[in-house]
Amino acid sequence: MHIEFRHLRTIKAIHDAGGLAKAAGVLNITQSALSHQIKGLEDQAGVDLFVRRSKPLKLSAAGFKLLKLAEKILPEIEAMEQDFAGLQAGKSGRLHIAIECHACFEWLFPVLEEFRKSWPDVDVDIRPGLAFGALPALQREEVDLVISSDPEDLEGIDFTPLFDYSPVFVASSEHPLAAKEYIEAEDFRGEVLIAYPVDRSRLDIFSQLLLPAKVEPKALRRVELTAMILLLVASNRGVTVLPDWVLREIKFSSDYITRPITKTGITRRMYAATRSDDTTKAFMSNLIRLARTEPVKLQRA
């Protein structure tokens, strides 16, 4: 027996309308065509689907079985059609994000909070891109957006600039380096550097200053949480370098000092990496716009 979606819609329309004429109007076909369709379906099934000569037209026991199937399947088909229509209109989709920047959670969550208000049908997920190759995963379509400060020349991948930021030195207000106007590579030789548990190449202080200068800190202490890093620094257990958007928490605290890295400071740029086909999607464009503005609010706070 070959059952098509139109057969299920027919059975439900006749049951709901209570007759062939009304059902034909609902289905936008002629009554003759509807009768022919029912006869063909009954021939396939080998049983009557309706009780003949009943008014209004009633389903037989076999017809009710088919109606039950229709009431189960048709809503799922309609939901799928709505999902596909949403995808075509750019109102829904998948947005799985990988982050190559440990401290980016500080500004990304406010961005996503604003984003969800306008795009509730977009499936959002976050994967820290530190335990796997985020950009190769983007190319394989395992994730849809990568937050990174290290753009690469990759075919089919767009790197859209988001905002500039500065890595800033942070120490206890009682630390000897508090007397300096700015911090240089050599200042780290005798220091315990507290940093996120990521590869050195992903830490601005190493990639932009210490590795080029061939300077090693006295020790490197890995700490997962920003709040714990700041607690250890306030206790004079070490020094750290954090992006400027994190520093709103300590700007008005007498426990800390902040200093630029080098006399001229260091400026870095954050990017949103997306597949070229996805960059212009409406919801992706909106997220990128929010990611350009929300972090700046934190930098100015």
N, C-alpha and C positions, 0 to 999 in steps of 0.2 A: 504494500500500500504506500503510495507516494503522496504525502501531505505537504502542501505548500502553505506559506503564510496567508495567502489570500483565502484559502479554505477555512483557516481558523478565524479570520476576520468575518467571513461570510456566516459561519455558524453563530458567532457572537452577535452580529448585526441582526440576524433573523430572530434570535432569542430575545434581544433587547427591544426590537421593534414590534414583535408579535405578529409579523406577517411578511409575505414576500414583497408586496408593493412598497411598504415603508422601508424595508431593508434595502431594496434596490435603489431607492432614493438616497439613502444614507451612503451606500457604496458607489453611487453615481454610475450605475449600470442599468440596463433594461431588465424588466422582470423576466423576459424570455431568457436572456443570458444568465440570469441568476438561477433560474430553474434548470437550465442545461448544466450549469456548474454543479448543482446539488446532485443531479442524476449521475453525472460522471463520478462524483465522490462516492455516492452510494454503490455504484457499480464496482468501484475499486475495493470498498470495504466489504461488500457482500452482505450488507445489512441495511435496514431502513434507519435513517437518522432522524426522521420526523414521524409523528403520529398523524397519519393522513385523515382528512375530513374533520380535524379539530379546529375550533375557533376560540381564541386565537391559535395560530399554528404552534404546536408544542413539540419539544424534542423528545425522541425516544430514549430508552436507557443508553443505547450506544451513542446517541447524539449528545447526551449529558456528559459522557466520558470525554467526547471531543471538546465540548464546551469547557470542561474543567482544564483540559490541556491548553485551550486558547487563553483562558483567564490567567494561567500561569506564565505562558510564554510571551504573549503580546505586550504586557507591561515592560518586560525586559527588553524586547525589541524596540519599543518606543523610547525607553531610557537610553538605549544605545544610539538610536537615531538622534536624540537630543544632544548626546555627548559629541557625536560626529559633527553635528551642526555647530556646536560650540567651538570645536576645534577649527572648523572652516572659518568661523567668524572671528577667531582669535580670542574668544572669551574664556576658553578653558585650555588645559594642556598640562604638561609636566615640567616642573622646574626643580631639578635636583642640583644642588649647589655643592661644590667642593672648595675648601678654603685652604690656601697655602700660607695664610697669615694667622698665627695663633691668636693675636689680640684683636682680630677683626670681629670676633663675636661681640665686642663692646659696642660697635656701631651697626652690625648687621641685624641684630634682633629688632632695634627700633625701625630699621628699614622694612623688615618683613612684617612688622606690626602694621605699618601704614599700607603696605602692599596688599595684605589680605583683605582690607576693607573694600578695595576696588576690584579685587580678583579672587573672590571666594571659591571659584570653581577650578582654580589652578592648584594642582597637587605639588606642594612645596616640601622639600626634604633637604637636610644638610649633612654632608659627609666631610669630616676633617680631611683635607687633602694631603696630610702629612705622612700617612701610613701607606700611601699608594701613589702611583704616578697620576696626578690629577689631569694634566694635559693629555696624555695618552688615553685616559678614560673619557675625556671630552671628545676626542677623535673617534673613539669606539661607541659613542652615544650612550655611555653608562652614566654620565652626568651631563648637565646642560649648560652650566655656567661655572667658571673657575675664577675665584678672586685671587689675584696674584700681583706682585710687584716686579715680576721678572718676565717681561714679554719676550716671546720667541717668534721667529719667522716660520710659521707653520701653514701649510696649504689648507685652505678651507676654514681657517680659524681667524676670527677678528679679535683684536685687543683694543677695547674701547677705554680711553682714559676716564678715570673717575674723579680723583682729587689728588692733590699733593699733600705730603705730610713730612714732618721732621722727626727723626729719632732724637730723643733728648736724654741726657745723663741725669740720673736721679740718685741722690745719696742722703744720708742722715744729715740734719742741719749741724751736727757736731763733728762731721767727718772732716779731716784735714783738707780735702779737695774743695770744701765749701768756700775756701778763700780764693779760689781761681775763678776767672771770668769765663773761661771756656776749658774744655777737656780735650787733651790730645792722646794719641795712641800710647805714648810712653807712660801716661798716668795710670794705665791699667795693669802694668807689670806686677805691682805689689798688691793687687786687689782681688778679692773674691767677687767674681762676676756672677750675678744671679740672672738666669735667663730661662726662657721657655724650653721644654724638652723637645727641641727640633734640631735637625742637622745644622751645623754651623753656617753652611752656605745659605740657609734660609734666615739667618739672623742678620739684621742690618749692621750691627756693630762689628761683626766679623767680616761680612762681605764688603762693606764700605770703608772700614778703617783698619781693623787689626790684622786681617790676612794680608792686605797689600803692604802694611808696615812691618810684617813678620814679627808681631808682638803677641805674646801669650800672657793672659792674666795669671795671677798666682794660682787661682783655682776657678773652676766653673761649676756652679751649683744649679742643677736643673729643678725648676719648680713649675707646676702645672697652672696654678691659678694666679691671676694678676693681684688679687687682694692679698695672697700669701707672700708674693714677691715684695709688695709694698710694706707688709708687716715686718719682714726680715730686714729690709732696708732701714726702716724706722728704728729697729733694734740695733742698728750698726753691725749687722752680720755680713754685710756685703754691699755692693753697688749694683745698679742696673741701668739699662737703656731701654726706654719704652717709646712708642709712637706718641705724638703730641695729643691725639684724641683721648688717650687714657688719663692724661694728667689733670683733667677737671677734678678728679678725686682729691688731689693733693695741692692744688694751686693756693689754697688759703690755709694750709696746715703749716704750723711752725716746726713740725717734725722733719720736714724735708727741704732740700734745696734742689733746684733744677738748673742745668747749665747746657749750653749748646755744645755739640760735638764739633771740634775745631773752631777756629776764629770766625770763619764764614758760615758755619753750620752745614748740615747735610740735608738735602731735600730729596725725597723719594716720591714716586708716583704709583698709585694703585690703579689696577686695570681690571676690567671685566672681560674675561675671555669667553667667547661664544662661537658656536658654529656659524658660518656666514649665512646659512639659510635661516637661522633662528634670530639673528641680531635684530631684524626689523619687525619681528612679531610684536603685536601691540603690548602684550603683558611683559615681554622682555624689555622693550623700550621704556616702559613705565618703571620697571625695577631699576634699570640703569639710571634713569633720571633721579629716582629717590636716593640711590647709592651715591650720587654726586652731591646731594644737598644735605642729607642727614648727618654724615660724618663732620661736615663743616660746622654744623650747629654745636657738636661736641667740642670741636677745636676752639670755638669761641666762647664756650660756656665758662 
